[in-house]
Structures are given as structure tokens and as C-alpha cells.
Amino acid sequence: MSAASIPSPLWAKPNRCGVIAALDTPDPARAMGWAEAVAPHVGLVKVGLELFCAAGPAVVQRIGQHRPVFLDLKFHDIPNTVAGAVRSVCATPPAMLTLHGGGGGAMIEAARRAAEDTAGARRPAILAVTVLTSFSAAGLAETGVAGGPAQQVLRLARLALAAGADGLVCSPHEVSRLRDAFGDAPLLVVPGVRPAGSDAGDQARVATPEETAAAGADWLVIGRPITASADPAGAAARIAAML
């Protein structure tokens, strides 16, 4: 996705499925290098817990000079604490921000209000994480949730969207179900995407970029297939060309 095609506001639904490059490293210099290399081929870059905990909020501002930032910290706490965290990170500022859908409607409402009060029209998108892509049905059952990931994803999606979330984070396996249930309006940001032949790693529910885009995803979050490549820019370009 070229610079000219970044949607405005930064988190608005893209015209077609785009790529978010996940900069998963504790080394800010390495992350900056990746961000600069892949910038011509992706719409956003992801700063997650590993990089944020190592380098702090300043890294969001620095990396944001290359591409808008998807800040994937998955806030999950009482509503007042999450609202305070959202106000703090809005200063960086990210284009998208994640919190756990399992935190409940009051937490999501508090996050949305805090983002609006702090950043107004330039607030980040509030995205509710449904079920982590590392969970299989058996793993989810170990936590006391019966019925499998698809059922839990729909349950949390319904709660989150009613509470004011702008979109959802889900695995490729739930994208079409969410589109059937909620239509085109919610942003769907999808990790667990692997080009054909790639190692699934610790992901349990995966699909290829082409399959995930065809199912209705807005953004694909892709890390190791890009950053573990000898040529991250080339890998990002090849994946973007699939969409």
C-alpha cells in the first residue's frame, strides 16, 4: 500500500485489504530499520508489548514518522485504569489501539470515552481483541470457555461493538462469520496470517493472506514472514501484491 493510499483518518476502513507489519523485537534500532524498510509496502506498523516495554512510549512517536502505528498492548483492567492508560498513550499518538474484549462493556466504553476526550477527531481506533490466535478449542476450554473459539469470538464481538469499539481483532477463521453477523462496518484486524509454506509458529488458527483478504479482513497483521526474511522490504512487497 503506497503512502498516497493510507486512509484518512488514519484508521478509517481501507479501500482494500492492507498489511500491518509487526515489529516484534526489544531492539528499537532494529524496529526503526524494519519500519523504514517496509514503509513503502504497508499501511501501518505494529508496536506490541515486547517493543513497548523495552523502549517506552517514545518509540511509538519515532516509528510513527515512517508509518501510522497499530499499538497492540491489549489493555485489560478495571474501567478507570484502562481509561487512564488510553489517555496516556493518546499522547504518542497511535492510529489504532487494542484492548481485550473480555474486559467487558464498561471497560470498552471507558476506553472509547477517554480516547474521544483526549484526542477528539484524531483519536485512535478502539479495537477489541476477541480470542487470541494461539488458542485452539482445547486451549480455550482449559480456561473454562466451552463452545470453541468461533462461538466466543462472536459473543465478545457483539459485546464490544455494542459498547463502542470501532473494530475487532480475530483470527482468519472467524472473519467471514463476523462479516455475516455484523456487516461491513467494523474494522477487522487479523493476525495469524501466514503465506503458503510459512511456519505457523505458535499460532493455532491461521490462513494465507489471500484467503484472509477474500473472507473480508481489512488489515492483516504479519510479523515473522516479513521481519525474519533476509529482505523484509521484499517480503512485505510480495505479501502486499497478493491482496
Secondary structure, 3 states (H helix, E strand, C coil): CCHHHCCCCCCCCCCCCEEEEECCCCCHHHHHHHHHHHHHHCCEEEEEHHHHHHHCCHHHHHHCCCCCEEEEEEECCCHHHHHHHHHHHCCCCCCEEEEEHHHCHHHHHHHHHHHHHHHHHHCCEEEEECCCCCCCHHHHHHCCCCCCHHHHHHHHHHHHHHCCCCEEECCHHHHHHHHHHHCCCCEEEECCECCCCCCCCCCCCCECHHHHHHHCCCEEEECHHHHCCCCHHHHHHHHHHHC
